[in-house]
Every structure is written in C-alpha cells, then in structure tokens.
Amino acid sequence: MDYNQHKYQTAHITMKNTSSGSSANPLTGNNGVVSTDMKHTTRQHRPLAAFLYAGPIGILGGLIGLEGTEFRLPVLAGPLHYSAKQAVPLNLAVSIITLLASLAIRGHYLSFQPLTPLLPTIFALIGGGVFAAFFGPALAVCMSNKRLERIILILLVGIGTALIADGLLPQGFRSALPNQPILWIIAGVLFGLGIGLVSSLLGVAGGELIIPTMVFAFGADIKTAGTASLLISLPTVAMGIFRYARRGAYAERGSLTKTVLPMGAGSVIGAIIGGLLVGIAPQSWLKLGLGIILMVSAFRIFYHSRTTAH
C-alpha cells in the first residue's frame, strides 16, 4: 500500500465515522484518526509550531553533539498530529537539513585528519547503513500503523536507555574491539546494518547510535566520533529519503513547506546556539535528563495516547 492509498483510506474512515453518528473522541475519532476540523486547525499553526519545537530540541542536541532527531519524532506524531507513517519520512527530511548544516559548521572548525585511520571502518558502516536503509522503508510501509508505533516505542526507549547509560559511564571509559582491520570492517558492516535499519524505521540520522559505537567499539575520541557520525549518517539518510520518496511519502508538498522547512530552520538555529553553549551544563547530566525525557515522551505519544484513544 503506498502513501496515497493510505491517505485515501484514512479520509474514508473519518467520513464514515462522522456520517454514522457514532460516539467518537472529539480529537481523534473512533479509530484514532484526527478529525477534519482538527487537521485544519493544526495545519494553520504547523509552520510556527514546527519551528518553535525544533529550536529547543536543536539546542539540547547541540549541547551534547547530536542531531536531536529522536526528540523530533514524538513532536511530529504528537503536537503536530502526523501518523507514525507520515512522521518517519518527514523526520528523515528534517534530518538531512540538520546533517548538512552540522557538517558544514563542523568542517569549518575541526579537521577531518583524525578520521584517516578509521576510514575503512567508516566506509564499512556506511555500506551496512545504506544497504539497510534501502530495505527499511519497504518494511515500514508493509507494517500497520499500530505495529510501527510499537516498534518506534521500543527503539526510542532503547535509545533513551543508552543515553542514560552513557551519562552514567565514567569519563574515559573504553571498550574497543581488538585492533584488527578485518575484524573492524566486519563489525562495521554489522553495526551499520543495525543503525541503517533503525534510521529508516525512525526517520533519524542515527548519531545517538553511531557515536557510542565509534567510541566504545572502535576507540575513537568523542570529537572524531561526532564527525564520523555525520559522514556515516548522510548517505544512510539520503538513501532512506530516496526510498520513501519513491513510495510517495513526499507527494504532499504542504508537509515539506509547512513542517520540514521550518523545523529544519529551527533545528539548525538551535544546534548553533547549543554549540555555543557547550560547557555550561555537564554533558553526563544532560544525557541522563534527555534519556529520561525521551522515554517519557515515547510512552506518552506512542503508548499512553494510543491506548486511551481506544
């Protein structure tokens, strides 16, 4: 089922519920579908809301060197009232804007020279990520909205747990694989497959997974891992966007102009401000707090609100 068919069926269900006179949630209707009046109201305010929500998320992401994509997904599926199947490709589109901006800013201030010893591993991660991102959108489209929401919930809680664990680990902790090039390449492909699949299912750049992988598995320092994360994420996200576009995910141009562009602008501005504020708050505390916020947001949007709607 492509996205246009999904949109037609959603509209048909909404009209059917309205004409039958059945008792429905005034916000979502019987089947969790946003009503026409609510959609109209939401669309009017989406550009401003998308920009305002993206700013703080970008600041927090800039403070800890991440893109903040995981935090945008609950916003798209919550306050902006997109379904999970709509939110994922839109999140990818915002991700590529922030990735390009972050890479340009980082390239201006940091050297790419420290990446040279890690290039075989980086290319292995890219290969695995792009391969998984090629098939991920097809998997997401084949799933029901309910099942996709459950998977998103599990993945977001997992990433929140990883952020909390990373915040609790002592500074300088390393757990690198044995320094054997073949082993690193094989491990890179395997890690890339997992990261690419998560990226395409959540519509995220994957920095929250790539940076710990580079640090703990391959012994990279945090700055080098952050730069490598941008390089690895860019082709993976681009492949995901290409595949979703082929399936009609971006056919509605209004979502791109009224949500993706203002959210991308807010994310970039927020990331720049966050980068300037690095050092004000301890990163370990930030990661603990953000991990908890992400888990609470995930449960609120992808579990609690869905169960109460039924």
Steps between C-alpha positions, in 0.01 A plus 500: 500500500651835404454825691226638273291187551560524876388866499185411301406222740559729800268763352240233422506372860463854635198572275343170593531566873355849459201389293416208728455729799698264723648631821856599424785669672465868394870512422566172325172322425431131550811376327752752625464705178528875545172672409475735199449809720800412716715433192405841359585676828826308533609578144451873560741497794743230382773729357532705819461198729757299300752786525441561872523134598812444289697784659531361855556149363783636283654680799500185711637299210774757443598489867576127484609483136194320360238587239200463734307300242358255754340789686341641185312178429269524807432864404401405144277217623368698799444878488521515118252211461674292234453125493808283562524417129496870412732610783787263416577624145444863604750451782751367248452810284569728797799282593679556170465879540656490846770254389615722212504807725685317779756359259567847354539655847714215631721500191568870552626457857641144509744304286401179324857367535428288813250299292771357271581188709128428533407535132466122429269468801303811400447365148393165647244674722376703203468185287298317765290807575413576138413135433262488798353842414416367152268235644385678817230720341343200325484325836343806666237542227399133523437534875174618647511840669445333838789257458732776376410708807592207726836458329566874523416488871745214562780667301453840666501344847816310402671820385386679818651218706825528303515875569450439872765225504742723310442777754576264789821357351824645641691746279760337280326159503610291201405153386655482152509190280842343435687716249467267202394667171295204372316469831427874502362489145274203575383663823446828314273335243298326773466815709411694186219258416342551841547877496363531145190299590433714807560814294246404234237381749527808724594758238811593700862571411619242752766708674380376839602150387799579278692711752494236780591235241802698383610575856443164671556256213773676302666718765443838331503817709167681535578782252621259231196279564269800457654591163493137386134481603410783261684336210342161567150639552485712185492221235282281724241776544521589129422140406206493740359821352544366147316178584216678682468748211466212254208377710320835495583614854570857387216534250328756725716807446329689782668276757841589359444876493295532818676245720836383366641842406403687822602203714830476313562873548419478871725196541795669331464822701458300821805283422715810445386650832555165674850477357580845638370400843707180529665483841228678697327179613675167572444268203447199726206679670362604165509145368327368812230764476451463126485122527221526757315765296523287185361192675214694660416669167508168316260338747274804499472522121536142380343307788286699741315716247433201270359283776275777634376570143367145480 
